[in-house]
Amino acid sequence: MAGEKSVHASVLAQEVLRWLDPQAGDVLVDGTLGGGGHTRLLAEAVGPTGLVIAFDRDPRALAAAERNLAGMPVKLAHANFSEMAAVLDSEATGPVKGILLDLGLSSDQLADASRGFSFLAEGPLDLRFDPTEGAPASQLVNRLGEKELADVIYRYGEERFSRRIARRIVERRKTKPIETAGELAELVRGCVPRSRGHAIDPATRTFQALRIAVNRELESLETTLRVIPDILAPGGRAAVISFHSLEDRLVKTAFRDDPRYDALTRKPIRPSEEEIRRNPRSRSARLRVAARR
Ligand SMILES: C[S@@+](CC[C@H](N)C(=O)[O-])C[C@H]1O[C@@H](n2cnc3c(N)ncnc32)[C@H](O)[C@@H]1O
């Protein structure tokens, strides 16, 4: 999507602005640039005397933002947000007043058939945020032992039928490796009964699990939650939007148990019905905010 407009609708945008409360001249970090929607709002608020340093692992997201956010007080970094301390050090930016993480994948990545995120498309089963690093999901699916595969699908997808899916994958790959997102989705659909009244595709949980494993998403989040208090100025705020319970649990626990945080949201903030109607992808979003003591 380099150079094109993003199709991603930023989730909980007004709530993020309200809680981070950016002021003219502030330095902020957006750990998850994506389509650049939140970054743009933050950059508008801090103005020309401020700065937003925006990270993404995805070179295509950065290439698009370079054009779409040209002229704004934004610096882009092609890095995992877990490396933000080192990047900020080298940029010598001064005290950071707010940090945003809007986890998971963007609608731009989902819409790009070459990435394998959408199981409705016949793209290669890749699922990496950064296709220049590590190995694609097809390698995991075709090489992991049956038990490890079942464990990944169970742990990261909370999928009850993980063992059945793993068994079927191992059977299938004896004759032919699984190469496309469509092939895997079809196989999973054959293993998981579609629950009545549920619009969600039965392949969703397995794809989520593989994506989390391939990108080591929970490890990145855990590391980053430990690093954020080293970066934030006293009174500065961290806002994290998560999309499933595994992420939300990490955020909730860190904000509650790390004495350097003062949790400001006892319960997570959820999108309004109006936002969910406008942007159904927002339905599972949960925002938690903490201040640096
Ligand atoms: C939900 S989207 C962000 C959307 C963005 N807030 C907006 O308004 O358009 C998440 C983005 O974070 C990136 N991402 C996910 N994990 C990351 C990590 N550990 N480090 C850096 N970027 C990451 C993904 O590549 C994706 O582009």
The ligand as a Gaussian input file, in Angstrom:
#p B3LYP/6-31G(d) Opt

LIG

0 1
 C       -3.668000      -1.895000      14.888000
 S       -2.366000      -1.351000      13.855000
 C       -2.126000       0.317000      14.345000
 C       -3.083000       1.280000      13.693000
 C       -2.778000       2.729000      13.982000
 N       -2.900000       3.041000      15.390000
 C       -3.668000       3.652000      13.175000
 O       -4.326000       4.539000      13.733000
 O       -3.686000       3.513000      11.952000
 C       -0.966000      -2.133000      14.536000
 C        0.351000      -1.858000      13.804000
 O        1.405000      -2.161000      14.710000
 C        2.421000      -2.864000      14.075000
 N        3.044000      -3.674000      15.108000
 C        2.531000      -4.738000      15.750000
 N        3.395000      -5.190000      16.673000
 C        4.475000      -4.360000      16.621000
 C        5.696000      -4.288000      17.348000
 N        6.003000      -5.187000      18.298000
 N        6.561000      -3.295000      17.063000
 C        6.269000      -2.377000      16.102000
 N        5.137000      -2.408000      15.370000
 C        4.249000      -3.385000      15.630000
 C        1.741000      -3.652000      12.983000
 O        2.665000      -3.894000      11.927000
 C        0.597000      -2.708000      12.572000
 O        0.969000      -1.909000      11.495000

